[in-house]
Amino acid sequence: MDGDAHLIHVDAGSGTRAVVVGQSATRIHPSLHGFSTQQWNVHVAADAVLVVLPGPAIPFEGCRYYQRVAIDLEPGAGIVWGDIWLAGRYARGEASEQFQFRH
C-alpha cells in the first residue's frame, strides 16, 4: 500500500545453513502520493550458506516501489537469491496490467 515499508535484517551465523522464503506473493498496490519500499540488509558469515526466495513481486498498475538489497559476504560464505518479478496482474481480460507500473 502507499507508504508501506519493510526493513528486513538477516544474519546467517558462521557454519549455518538457512532458507528464507516469503509466505506469499508481494502485491505492490497503486501509490497515489508516495511509494512503498522493501529494503534488505543481509550478512552471511564465513562458512554459512543462505538461500533467500522472497516470493514473486506483482506490481499493480500505478504503483511506485523502491527495493534495495545490501549483501555482505564474509570469505567462504555462500548465498542464493531468487527474486522473481511478474509483469503485473494478468488473466483479467481487458483489465490485464502488463508493465503498467509507474516506478
All heavy atoms as an XYZ file, in Angstrom:
791
protein
N       0.832     -1.183      0.000
C       0.000      0.000      0.000
C       0.879      1.251      0.000
O       2.038      1.202      0.385
C      -0.902      0.014      1.229
C      -1.845     -1.169      1.305
S      -2.913     -1.195     -0.117
C      -4.309     -1.984      0.552
N       0.314      2.345     -0.393
C       1.027      3.617     -0.448
C       1.654      3.924      0.910
O       0.970      3.991      1.921
C       0.034      4.715     -0.822
C       0.690      5.991     -1.309
O       1.919      6.090     -1.250
O      -0.043      6.886     -1.756
N       2.962      4.039      0.951
C       3.663      4.360      2.190
C       4.125      3.167      3.001
O       4.835      3.330      3.990
N       3.745      1.961      2.625
C       4.204      0.776      3.361
C       5.707      0.592      3.192
O       6.258      0.851      2.123
C       3.512     -0.487      2.859
C       2.132     -0.688      3.453
O       1.747      0.120      4.317
O       1.454     -1.639      3.047
N       6.355      0.126      4.251
C       7.801     -0.101      4.198
C       8.154     -1.338      5.012
O       7.631     -1.543      6.099
C       8.541      1.110      4.751
N       9.019     -2.147      4.451
C       9.564     -3.304      5.157
C      11.071     -3.142      5.212
O      11.710     -2.884      4.198
C       9.246     -4.610      4.422
C       7.817     -4.961      4.400
N       7.209     -5.491      3.304
C       6.859     -4.875      5.351
C       5.940     -5.712      3.569
N       5.706     -5.344      4.806
N      11.635     -3.305      6.400
C      13.077     -3.311      6.582
C      13.419     -4.669      7.171
O      12.997     -4.999      8.280
C      13.523     -2.186      7.519
C      15.017     -2.130      7.840
C      15.846     -2.006      6.570
C      15.299     -0.975      8.788
N      14.148     -5.474      6.403
C      14.432     -6.847      6.798
C      15.929     -7.009      7.027
O      16.728     -6.668      6.150
C      13.959     -7.847      5.704
C      12.461     -7.678      5.455
C      14.302     -9.278      6.076
C      12.124     -7.353      4.065
N      16.292     -7.517      8.206
C      17.685     -7.818      8.529
C      17.820     -9.332      8.664
O      17.063     -9.954      9.412
C      18.100     -7.177      9.857
C      18.092     -5.683      9.834
N      19.122     -4.941      9.313
C      17.177     -4.796     10.265
C      18.847     -3.658      9.428
N      17.652     -3.544     10.005
N      18.782     -9.906      7.955
C      19.052    -11.342      8.049
C      20.537    -11.505      8.335
O      21.374    -10.934      7.627
C      18.684    -12.087      6.746
C      19.001    -13.570      6.873
C      17.223    -11.872      6.392
N      20.854    -12.276      9.366
C      22.245    -12.532      9.734
C      22.432    -14.041      9.851
O      21.939    -14.662     10.797
C      22.572    -11.839     11.053
C      24.050    -11.868     11.392
O      24.848    -12.420     10.605
O      24.412    -11.331     12.452
N      23.129    -14.633      8.884
C      23.414    -16.070      8.908
C      24.760    -16.265      9.607
O      25.793    -15.831      9.107
C      23.452    -16.624      7.488
N      24.726    -16.894     10.759
C      25.942    -17.091     11.561
C      26.882    -18.114     10.955
O      26.514    -18.934     10.111
N      28.103    -18.085     11.397
C      29.158    -18.959     10.885
C      28.749    -20.433     10.936
O      28.253    -20.923     11.948
C      30.427    -18.747     11.709
O      31.458    -19.554     11.209
N      28.916    -21.126      9.806
C      28.633    -22.552      9.726
C      27.164    -22.927      9.602
O      26.830    -24.102      9.556
N      26.268    -21.950      9.530
C      24.833    -22.256      9.456
C      24.378    -22.483      8.025
O      25.046    -22.104      7.066
C      23.978    -21.126     10.060
O      24.193    -19.922      9.308
C      24.321    -20.891     11.516
N      23.216    -23.118      7.894
C      22.536    -23.315      6.615
C      21.090    -22.877      6.843
O      20.441    -23.360      7.769
C      22.546    -24.789      6.177
C      23.928    -25.433      6.132
C      24.728    -24.871      4.962
N      26.022    -25.524      4.831
C      27.170    -25.001      5.280
N      27.170    -23.864      5.947
N      28.306    -25.616      5.068
N      20.596    -21.969      5.999
C      19.241    -21.460      6.209
C      18.572    -21.132      4.881
O      19.235    -20.755      3.911
C      19.267    -20.215      7.089
N      17.240    -21.272      4.878
C      16.413    -20.885      3.740
C      15.374    -19.893      4.259
O      14.671    -20.186      5.230
C      15.704    -22.104      3.103
C      14.802    -21.660      1.961
C      16.728    -23.126      2.622
N      15.287    -18.734      3.614
C      14.309    -17.706      3.979
C      13.371    -17.547      2.791
O      13.820    -17.288      1.667
C      15.000    -16.365      4.297
C      13.974    -15.278      4.573
C      15.961    -16.518      5.466
N      12.058    -17.745      3.020
C      11.066    -17.623      1.946
C       9.937    -16.701      2.380
O       9.653    -16.558      3.566
C      10.484    -18.999      1.538
C      11.560    -19.914      1.004
C       9.765    -19.649      2.692
N       9.287    -16.079      1.403
C       8.097    -15.288      1.685
C       6.903    -16.207      1.818
O       6.876    -17.308      1.271
N       5.877    -15.749      2.539
C       4.700    -16.594      2.728
C       3.746    -16.530      1.548
O       2.889    -17.391      1.381
C       3.979    -16.218      4.011
C       3.370    -14.831      3.995
C       2.664    -14.507      5.292
O       2.687    -15.284      6.236
N       2.033    -13.359      5.349
N       3.881    -15.507      0.721
C       3.043    -15.381     -0.474
C       3.667    -14.323     -1.380
O       4.715    -13.772     -1.081
C       1.614    -14.984     -0.098
O       1.593    -13.683      0.447
N       2.982    -14.028     -2.466
C       3.466    -13.002     -3.389
C       3.454    -11.627     -2.727
O       2.644    -11.352     -1.837
C       2.604    -12.984     -4.643
N       4.356    -10.768     -3.173
C       4.374     -9.373     -2.736
C       3.549     -8.577     -3.743
O       3.964     -8.388     -4.880
C       5.817     -8.830     -2.690
O       6.561     -9.603     -1.752
C       5.841     -7.367     -2.291
N       2.374     -8.161     -3.316
C       1.489     -7.385     -4.186
C       1.766     -5.905     -3.939
O       1.598     -5.421     -2.829
C       0.034     -7.727     -3.887
C      -0.330     -9.137     -4.290
C      -1.642     -9.572     -3.650
N      -1.938    -10.945     -3.947
C      -1.439    -11.991     -3.282
N      -0.610    -11.793     -2.273
N      -1.748    -13.216     -3.616
N       2.181     -5.206     -4.998
C       2.555     -3.801     -4.869
C       1.400     -2.962     -5.414
O       1.222     -2.832     -6.623
C       3.873     -3.523     -5.604
C       4.948     -4.506     -5.129
C       4.310     -2.082     -5.375
C       6.194     -4.534     -5.974
N       0.622     -2.405     -4.490
C      -0.603     -1.680     -4.835
C      -0.298     -0.283     -5.374
O       0.784      0.248     -5.150
C      -1.505     -1.587     -3.604
C      -2.054     -2.913     -3.192
N      -3.277     -3.364     -3.627
C      -1.542     -3.906     -2.416
C      -3.506     -4.571     -3.126
N      -2.464     -4.924     -2.391
N      -1.264      0.338     -6.067
C      -1.068      1.690     -6.581
C      -0.705      2.666     -5.466
O      -1.185      2.542     -4.339
C      -2.431      2.051     -7.191
C      -3.073      0.737     -7.489
C      -2.579     -0.197     -6.418
N       0.138      3.622     -5.812
C       0.556      4.654     -4.860
C       0.116      6.005     -5.403
O       0.561      6.420     -6.472
C       2.077      4.629     -4.680
O       2.492      3.402     -4.150
N      -0.728      6.687     -4.660
C      -1.247      7.972     -5.116
C      -0.349      9.137     -4.716
O      -0.253     10.126     -5.432
C      -2.656      8.196     -4.560
C      -3.689      7.140     -4.958
C      -5.014      7.416     -4.268
C      -3.851      7.078     -6.469
N       0.311      9.047     -3.555
C       1.078     10.178     -3.043
C       2.552      9.868     -2.812
O       3.386     10.745     -2.939
C       0.465     10.677     -1.734
C      -0.972     11.055     -1.881
N      -1.389     12.157     -2.597
C      -2.100     10.454     -1.454
C      -2.702     12.224     -2.578
N      -3.177     11.195     -1.889
N       2.876      8.664     -2.443
C       4.257      8.320     -2.122
C       4.677      7.066     -2.863
O       4.425      6.925     -4.055
N       5.263      6.168     -2.130
C       5.700      4.903     -2.694
C       5.773      3.880     -1.576
O       5.689      4.213     -0.409
C       7.064      5.053     -3.382
C       8.176      5.453     -2.452
C       9.003      4.494     -1.885
C       8.388      6.780     -2.128
C      10.014      4.850     -1.014
C       9.402      7.143     -1.253
C      10.214      6.176     -0.698
N       5.912      2.633     -1.951
C       6.158      1.583     -0.972
C       7.587      1.090     -1.182
O       8.175      1.282     -2.243
C       5.154      0.437     -1.127
O       5.201     -0.093     -2.423
N       8.141      0.470     -0.147
C       9.540      0.051     -0.241
C       9.772     -1.244      0.527
O       9.065     -1.543      1.489
C      10.490      1.141      0.287
O      11.848      0.717      0.111
C      10.261      1.424      1.759
N      10.764     -1.978      0.072
C      11.241     -3.152      0.790
C      12.762     -3.084      0.730
O      13.347     -2.998     -0.360
C      10.736     -4.427      0.134
C      10.978     -5.659      0.978
C      10.299     -6.892      0.401
O      10.849     -7.514     -0.482
N       9.119     -7.202      0.896
N      13.389     -3.094      1.911
C      14.833     -2.982      1.976
C      15.399     -4.120      2.811
O      14.890     -4.406      3.888
C      15.233     -1.622      2.531
C      14.726     -0.492      1.640
C      15.197      0.861      2.069
O      16.369      1.042      2.328
N      14.278      1.807      2.149
N      16.422     -4.754      2.270
C      17.053     -5.915      2.892
C      18.493     -5.581      3.261
O      19.224     -5.013      2.454
C      17.098     -7.082      1.900
C      15.793     -7.665      1.515
C      14.873     -7.139      0.649
C      15.256     -8.909      1.954
N      13.801     -7.980      0.527
C      14.017     -9.088      1.314
C      15.717     -9.904      2.810
C      13.218    -10.204      1.509
C      14.926    -11.026      3.008
C      13.695    -11.160      2.364
N      18.884     -5.975      4.461
C      20.280     -5.954      4.892
C      20.630     -7.384      5.266
O      20.073     -7.933      6.215
C      20.488     -5.024      6.097
C      20.247     -3.577      5.733
O      20.704     -3.117      4.699
N      19.509     -2.867      6.559
N      21.539     -7.985      4.499
C      21.862     -9.399      4.667
C      23.356     -9.546      4.960
O      24.188     -8.977      4.250
C      21.505    -10.198      3.390
C      21.865    -11.656      3.550
C      20.027    -10.022      3.050
N      23.666    -10.317      5.996
C      25.061    -10.643      6.324
C      25.181    -12.159      6.385
O      24.384    -12.822      7.061
C      25.467    -10.032      7.669
C      26.829    -10.446      8.088
N      27.040    -11.422      9.042
C      28.057    -10.051      7.674
C      28.342    -11.592      9.198
N      28.985    -10.777      8.384
N      26.158    -12.699      5.666
C      26.406    -14.131      5.669
C      27.842    -14.340      6.155
O      28.791    -13.902      5.506
C      26.192    -14.764      4.277
C      26.323    -16.273      4.357
C      24.830    -14.370      3.705
N      27.977    -14.996      7.311
C      29.287    -15.209      7.935
C      30.060    -16.310      7.219
O      29.524    -17.058      6.394
C      29.101    -15.564      9.408
N      31.324    -16.437      7.565
C      32.206    -17.439      6.974
C      31.609    -18.831      7.117
O      31.048    -19.174      8.158
C      33.574    -17.382      7.656
N      31.694    -19.603      6.053
C      31.228    -20.995      6.012
C      29.722    -21.148      6.207
O      29.247    -22.249      6.489
C      31.982    -21.860      7.031
C      33.481    -21.858      6.769
O      33.858    -21.940      5.577
O      34.255    -21.750      7.723
N      28.959    -20.089      6.066
C      27.496    -20.169      6.125
C      26.946    -20.179      4.704
O      27.568    -19.661      3.776
C      26.923    -18.976      6.890
N      25.763    -20.765      4.544
C      25.068    -20.755      3.256
C      23.644    -20.272      3.515
O      22.951    -20.799      4.388
C      25.051    -22.150      2.602
C      24.245    -22.118      1.309
C      26.464    -22.642      2.337
N      23.216    -19.282      2.745
C      21.884    -18.705      2.895
C      21.177    -18.719      1.539
O      21.757    -18.321      0.524
C      21.986    -17.266      3.410
C      20.687    -16.498      3.596
C      19.821    -17.140      4.674
C      20.977    -15.044      3.930
N      19.932    -19.172      1.532
C      19.080    -19.140      0.341
C      17.911    -18.213      0.662
O      17.220    -18.414      1.662
C      18.566    -20.553     -0.025
C      17.614    -20.485     -1.211
C      19.731    -21.491     -0.306
N      17.695    -17.193     -0.177
C      16.607    -16.233      0.033
C      15.700    -16.258     -1.196
O      16.144    -15.992     -2.314
C      17.138    -14.808      0.274
C      15.970    -13.849      0.536
C      18.126    -14.775      1.428
N      14.435    -16.614     -0.969
C      13.426    -16.670     -2.025
C      12.228    -15.839     -1.565
O      11.288    -16.363     -0.977
C      13.003    -18.128     -2.282
C      14.150    -19.101     -2.578
C      13.652    -20.537     -2.549
C      14.792    -18.768     -3.907
N      12.256    -14.514     -1.796
C      11.224    -13.646     -1.240
C       9.807    -13.920     -1.731
O       8.851    -13.502     -1.110
C      11.651    -12.241     -1.676
C      13.058    -12.360     -2.110
C      13.275    -13.771     -2.522
N       9.638    -14.592     -2.825
C       8.308    -14.780     -3.402
C       8.128    -13.809     -4.544
O       8.783    -12.778     -4.600
N       7.262    -14.109     -5.485
C       7.132    -13.236     -6.650
C       6.555    -11.872     -6.290
O       5.674    -11.765     -5.437
C       6.188    -14.009     -7.571
C       5.437    -14.919     -6.669
C       6.365    -15.257     -5.538
N       7.075    -10.834     -6.944
C       6.546     -9.478     -6.789
C       5.571     -9.210     -7.935
O       5.867     -9.510     -9.099
C       7.677     -8.454     -6.807
N       4.410     -8.662     -7.593
C       3.382     -8.363     -8.593
C       3.087     -6.863     -8.535
O       2.373     -6.397     -7.639
C       2.093     -9.165     -8.336
C       2.392    -10.659     -8.275
C       1.063     -8.855     -9.422
C       1.222    -11.503     -7.817
N       3.659     -6.076     -9.460
C       3.390     -4.636     -9.460
C       2.054     -4.326    -10.127
O       1.828     -4.679    -11.277
C       4.567     -4.074    -10.274
C       4.985     -5.190    -11.163
C       4.653     -6.465    -10.453
N       1.159     -3.664     -9.381
C      -0.151     -3.281     -9.913
C      -0.004     -1.992    -10.722
O       0.945     -1.223    -10.549
C      -1.142     -3.043     -8.788
C      -1.567     -4.285     -8.042
C      -0.931     -5.507     -8.197
C      -2.616     -4.216     -7.147
C      -1.337     -6.636     -7.501
C      -3.032     -5.339     -6.444
C      -2.390     -6.544     -6.612
N      -0.989     -1.727    -11.573
C      -0.978     -0.504    -12.364
C      -0.921      0.720    -11.448
O      -1.662      0.815    -10.471
C      -2.237     -0.427    -13.235
C      -2.269      0.785    -14.121
C      -3.466      0.797    -15.048
O      -4.269     -0.149    -15.016
O      -3.586      1.775    -15.795
N      -0.012      1.646    -11.752
C       0.104      2.876    -10.979
C       0.942      2.769     -9.713
O       1.012      3.709     -8.939
N       1.592      1.645     -9.496
C       2.381      1.521     -8.268
C       3.728      2.231     -8.406
O       4.244      2.437     -9.503
C       2.592      0.052     -7.890
S       3.780     -0.837     -8.904
N       4.261      2.633     -7.267
C       5.595      3.238     -7.168
C       6.308      2.487     -6.056
O       5.846      2.470     -4.916
C       5.472      4.724     -6.851
C       4.798      5.504     -7.960
C       4.323      6.880     -7.507
N       5.227      7.566     -6.613
C       6.025      8.573     -6.962
N       6.019      9.012     -8.200
N       6.798      9.146     -6.075
N       7.445      1.889     -6.387
C       8.095      0.952     -5.472
C       9.601      1.127     -5.536
O      10.166      1.362     -6.606
C       7.710     -0.473     -5.885
C       8.339     -1.576     -5.071
C       7.902     -1.849     -3.786
C       9.353     -2.362     -5.596
C       8.465     -2.880     -3.038
C       9.911     -3.393     -4.865
C       9.472     -3.645     -3.589
O      10.032     -4.662     -2.862
N      10.238      0.998     -4.376
C      11.699      1.046     -4.290
C      12.163     -0.176     -3.523
O      11.671     -0.449     -2.427
C      12.142      2.321     -3.560
C      13.620      2.373     -3.292
C      14.510      2.687     -4.304
C      14.117      2.103     -2.025
C      15.872      2.734     -4.053
C      15.478      2.149     -1.768
C      16.350      2.467     -2.789
O      17.688      2.509     -2.545
N      13.109     -0.913     -4.117
C      13.694     -2.082     -3.439
C      15.199     -1.912     -3.401
O      15.819     -1.538     -4.388
C      13.343     -3.370     -4.173
C      13.975     -4.602     -3.536
C      13.530     -5.881     -4.215
O      12.350     -6.137     -4.337
N      14.490     -6.679     -4.645
N      15.774     -2.202     -2.233
C      17.216     -2.136     -2.058
C      17.643     -3.395     -1.325
O      17.030     -3.780     -0.333
C      17.601     -0.911     -1.237
C      19.075     -0.776     -0.974
C      19.302      0.418     -0.018
N      20.462      0.220      0.797
C      20.562     -0.539      1.881
N      19.530     -1.200      2.314
N      21.674     -0.647      2.553
N      18.722     -4.028     -1.815
C      19.260     -5.225     -1.178
C      20.752     -5.001     -0.984
O      21.480     -4.788     -1.956
C      19.018     -6.490     -2.037
C      19.598     -7.713     -1.356
C      17.535     -6.673     -2.322
N      21.212     -5.035      0.259
C      22.635     -4.922      0.572
C      23.075     -6.252      1.171
O      22.523     -6.699      2.178
C      22.877     -3.790      1.561
N      24.052     -6.885      0.526
C      24.519     -8.205      0.964
C      25.992     -8.123      1.311
O      26.805     -7.678      0.497
C      24.282     -9.269     -0.130
C      22.790     -9.376     -0.450
C      24.853    -10.615      0.307
C      22.470    -10.282     -1.616
N      26.335     -8.577      2.519
C      27.720     -8.619      2.998
C      28.109    -10.085      3.159
O      27.526    -10.785      3.988
C      27.822     -7.873      4.338
C      29.198     -7.978      4.948
O      30.191     -7.950      4.201
O      29.282     -8.101      6.190
N      29.070    -10.528      2.352
C      29.532    -11.916      2.407
C      30.952    -11.971      2.970
O      31.847    -11.328      2.437
C      29.553    -12.539      1.007
C      28.226    -12.715      0.286
C      28.465    -13.244     -1.115
C      27.325    -13.645      1.057
N      31.126    -12.754      4.021
C      32.466    -12.992      4.526
C      33.139    -14.043      3.635
O      32.456    -14.775      2.908
C      32.405    -13.487      5.974
C      31.958    -12.429      6.955
C      32.000    -12.899      8.402
O      32.521    -14.007      8.673
O      31.483    -12.156      9.254
N      34.469    -14.151      3.670
C      35.155    -15.173      2.877
C      34.614    -16.571      3.191
O      34.392    -16.915      4.349
C      36.615    -15.041      3.319
C      36.737    -13.616      3.772
C      35.408    -13.297      4.409
N      34.344    -17.340      2.149
C      33.829    -18.694      2.315
C      32.324    -18.781      2.489
O      31.770    -19.869      2.631
N      31.638    -17.652      2.484
C      30.175    -17.635      2.623
C      29.527    -17.850      1.263
O      30.122    -17.564      0.225
C      29.721    -16.305      3.206
N      28.287    -18.358      1.271
C      27.559    -18.565      0.027
C      26.132    -18.070      0.138
O      25.523    -18.131      1.207
N      25.610    -17.568     -0.987
C      24.220    -17.101     -0.997
C      23.579    -17.419     -2.344
O      24.242    -17.405     -3.379
C      24.113    -15.586     -0.704
C      22.647    -15.178     -0.489
C      24.769    -14.766     -1.805
C      22.467    -13.818      0.121
N      22.279    -17.731     -2.287
C      21.447    -17.855     -3.480
C      20.291    -16.892     -3.273
O      19.606    -16.949     -2.248
C      20.908    -19.296     -3.654
C      19.930    -19.357     -4.815
C      22.049    -20.274     -3.841
N      20.069    -15.988     -4.223
C      18.972    -15.020     -4.147
C      18.087    -15.247     -5.359
O      18.546    -15.131     -6.495
C      19.515    -13.595     -4.142
C      18.446    -12.569     -3.960
C      17.607    -12.079     -4.919
C      18.085    -11.924     -2.746
N      16.745    -11.164     -4.377
C      17.021    -11.042     -3.034
C      18.552    -12.001     -1.445
C      16.425    -10.257     -2.072
C      17.960    -11.201     -0.483
C      16.903    -10.351     -0.799
N      16.830    -15.571     -5.155
C      15.894    -15.825     -6.250
C      14.768    -14.812     -6.227
O      13.743    -15.050     -5.591
N      14.941    -13.684     -6.877
C      13.965    -12.595     -6.891
C      13.172    -12.672     -8.189
O      13.724    -12.443     -9.267
C      14.696    -11.262     -6.790
C      13.868    -10.160     -6.187
O      12.675    -10.386     -5.897
O      14.408     -9.056     -6.002
N      11.896    -12.997     -8.102
C      11.052    -13.170     -9.288
C      10.063    -12.009     -9.377
O       9.379    -11.687     -8.405
C      10.286    -14.505     -9.218
C      11.287    -15.662     -9.195
C       9.305    -14.629    -10.372
C      10.661    -16.999     -8.907
N       9.987    -11.401    -10.562
C       9.049    -10.310    -10.816
C       8.093    -10.712    -11.931
O       8.520    -11.228    -12.959
C       9.810     -9.044    -11.234
C      10.390     -8.343    -10.063
C      11.510     -8.692     -9.369
C       9.863     -7.198     -9.419
N      11.709     -7.827     -8.330
C      10.722     -6.893     -8.345
C       8.750     -6.400     -9.646
C      10.476     -5.823     -7.503
C       8.530     -5.322     -8.806
C       9.388     -5.050     -7.754
N       6.823    -10.466    -11.709
C       5.826    -10.678    -12.749
C       5.552     -9.346    -13.446
O       5.886     -8.276    -12.918
C       4.554    -11.262    -12.153
C       4.742    -12.596    -11.410
C       3.429    -13.064    -10.822
C       5.337    -13.653    -12.317
N       4.936     -9.397    -14.624
C       4.692     -8.187    -15.421
C       3.500     -7.378    -14.917
O       3.203     -6.320    -15.453
C       4.476     -8.572    -16.875
N       2.835     -7.840    -13.887
C       1.638     -7.187    -13.364
C       0.535     -8.218    -13.211
O       0.765     -9.415    -13.356
N      -0.669     -7.742    -12.928
C      -1.810     -8.667    -12.836
C      -2.240     -9.036    -14.250
O      -2.417     -8.165    -15.094
C      -2.953     -8.014    -12.072
C      -2.604     -7.768    -10.615
C      -3.758     -7.193     -9.857
N      -3.996     -5.801    -10.275
C      -4.929     -5.032     -9.750
N      -5.730     -5.492     -8.806
N      -5.087     -3.799    -10.167
N      -2.386    -10.316    -14.491
C      -2.740    -10.782    -15.824
C      -3.950    -11.712    -15.731
O      -4.502    -11.905    -14.656
C      -1.558    -11.482    -16.490
C      -0.978    -12.615    -15.678
C      -1.442    -13.911    -15.831
C       0.016    -12.371    -14.737
C      -0.932    -14.945    -15.077
C       0.546    -13.400    -13.973
C       0.064    -14.683    -14.148
O       0.569    -15.693    -13.377
N      -4.363    -12.259    -16.844
C      -5.542    -13.132    -16.921
C      -6.778    -12.412    -16.387
O      -7.615    -12.998    -15.711
C      -5.299    -14.442    -16.182
N      -6.864    -11.109    -16.689
C      -8.020    -10.314    -16.273
C      -8.747     -9.747    -17.493
O      -9.416     -8.729    -17.391
C      -7.555     -9.181    -15.357
C      -6.826     -9.675    -14.126
C      -6.286     -8.549    -13.273
N      -7.381     -7.924    -12.553
C      -7.485     -6.613    -12.369
N      -6.583     -5.794    -12.821
N      -8.502     -6.124    -11.701
N      -8.534    -10.369    -18.642
C      -9.186     -9.890    -19.864
C      -8.744     -8.475    -20.198
O      -7.560     -8.164    -20.204
N      -9.710     -7.608    -20.463
C      -9.417     -6.211    -20.818
C      -8.718     -5.450    -19.688
O      -8.052     -4.453    -19.922
C     -10.718     -5.481    -21.189
C     -11.384     -6.006    -22.438
C     -10.619     -5.653    -23.700
O     -10.066     -4.542    -23.780
O     -10.564     -6.510    -24.606
N      -8.868     -5.915    -18.454
C      -8.289     -5.219    -17.295
C      -6.879     -5.716    -16.959
O      -6.322     -5.316    -15.938
C      -9.201     -5.390    -16.085
N      -6.285     -6.562    -17.800
C      -4.929     -7.054    -17.526
C      -3.942     -5.898    -17.486
O      -4.087     -4.914    -18.215
C      -4.507     -8.066    -18.596
O      -5.250     -9.252    -18.461
N      -2.950     -6.027    -16.628
C      -1.967     -4.957    -16.427
C      -0.564     -5.475    -16.756
O       0.166     -5.907    -15.881
C      -1.994     -4.481    -14.974
C      -3.320     -3.964    -14.529
C      -3.375     -3.703    -13.033
O      -2.446     -4.105    -12.297
O      -4.354     -3.111    -12.595
N      -0.199     -5.409    -17.986
C       1.130     -5.842    -18.394
C       2.061     -4.633    -18.423
O       1.911     -3.736    -19.246
C       1.062     -6.480    -19.783
C       0.179     -7.707    -19.849
C       0.895     -8.960    -19.370
O       2.100     -9.065    -19.485
N       0.146     -9.891    -18.834
N       3.010     -4.569    -17.499
C       4.021     -3.498    -17.422
C       3.372     -2.108    -17.331
O       3.771     -1.184    -18.018
C       4.977     -3.572    -18.623
C       5.718     -4.862    -18.701
C       5.364     -5.817    -19.645
C       6.756     -5.142    -17.828
C       6.047     -7.018    -19.716
C       7.435     -6.344    -17.882
C       7.084     -7.288    -18.821
N       2.395     -1.930    -16.435
C       1.688     -0.662    -16.276
C       2.081      0.080    -14.991
O       1.477      1.076    -14.656
C       0.169     -0.912    -16.273
C      -0.350     -1.502    -17.556
C      -0.125     -0.587    -18.739
O      -0.395      0.607    -18.677
N       0.386     -1.143    -19.816
N       3.095     -0.390    -14.285
C       3.533      0.278    -13.055
C       4.240      1.589    -13.387
O       4.698      1.783    -14.516
C       4.433     -0.641    -12.221
C       5.459     -1.391    -13.024
C       6.699     -0.840    -13.256
C       5.155     -2.638    -13.550
C       7.641     -1.518    -13.998
C       6.082     -3.332    -14.287
C       7.325     -2.771    -14.527
N       4.323      2.491    -12.415
C       4.888      3.825    -12.670
C       6.388      3.846    -12.455
O       7.141      4.321    -13.293
C       4.213      4.848    -11.781
C       2.719      4.968    -12.117
C       2.072      6.047    -11.373
N       2.475      7.319    -11.973
C       2.141      8.473    -11.495
N       1.436      8.563    -10.422
N       2.522      9.580    -12.087
N       6.845      3.405    -11.281
C       8.288      3.448    -10.972
C       8.656      2.232    -10.165
O       7.941      1.841     -9.301
C       8.650      4.686    -10.146
C       8.336      5.976    -10.837
N       9.122      6.477    -11.836
C       7.322      6.835    -10.683
C       8.591      7.638    -12.253
N       7.503      7.864    -11.558
